[in-house]
Amino acid sequence: MSDILSMVRDLRRPRLLIRAARAGVVDYRRGRDLGRVMRTANAPSPDRALAILLAEEERMESTRRAGDASYSFLRHIELLIAMMGEARLVSEPAVK
């Protein structure tokens, strides 16, 4: 589990993307947002969602770096927001 959190922490993305995602994560609501961002009706566990989001974000980053016209900065920010939100859930200690 800590491996995937390390991968998220070690991401190096343009400052503007990260700042936009940090501003957006304040309003992130898993129940409302995750299904839309992941394009699924059933939300997986936070750790599984994070792994899927990370893979999708890596594809998005490759598209951005290639200068591909299909790149969507809005989609990229949505993915980063969801990743940050899910990372918070994964890193929270379990309540007993």
N, C-alpha and C positions, 0 to 999 in steps of 0.2 A: 504494500500500500504506500509506504513512504517513497518508493521508487517513482510512482506516478505523480505524487505531490512534488517531488524533486524536479521532475520533468516540467511541471507547470511553473514552478518557481524559477527555473533556469531559462525560461523562454526569453529570447531577445527579439523584441518587436519594436517598430517605430514608436517613439514617445507619444505621439498624438493618438495612436490606436490604444495604447495602454491607458492614457489619461481618460479617454472617452469611455473605455470599459470600466475603469474604476469609478467614474461618475455614475455609470449605469447600474453597477452591481448593487448600489444602495437600494434600488427599487426592484431588484430581482426577486421574483416569487416563483419557487419551484413548480408549484401546482398550476400556475398560470402560464409560465414562460417555457418550461423545459420541453413540453410536448411540441410546441410550435417551433422552437429552435431545432429540435432533433427530428422534426417531421414524423412524429409517431404518436399514437394514441395512448400507449402504455409506457410510462416512465420507468426506466430501469433503476436499480439501486444507485446511490450517488457515486460509488466507486466505478461501477460499470459505465454510468453516464459520462463520467470524467474521461475514461479511456476512449470512448467513442467520440466525444467532443474534441479531445486532443488530436485524434487521428484526422478528423474533419478539418480542424484548424490548421494542421500541418499541410493538408492539401490546399487550403485557402492561401496559406503563406507562399506556397510554391507557385500558385497562380499569380499572386501579387508580384513576386520577384521576377516572374517571366514576362510581366507586362501584358498578360493576356487580357483581352477586351472583356472576357466574361467575369473578371474580378469584380466583386461587390464589397466595397468597404463597409456598407451597412451590415451585410451578412457576417463579415469578419468581426465586427464589433459585437454583434449578437453572440457569436460563438465565444468570444473572449469573456463577455459578461457571464454567460452560462458556465464557462469553465471556472471562473473566479467564484461564482456562487456555489457550485458543486464542490469545489476544493474546500470551501469553508465548512460544508457539511461533513466531508470526509475527515477533515482535521479536527473537528470538534470531539472532545472526549465523550464517551458514552455516559449517559445519565443513569445512575443506579437508583 
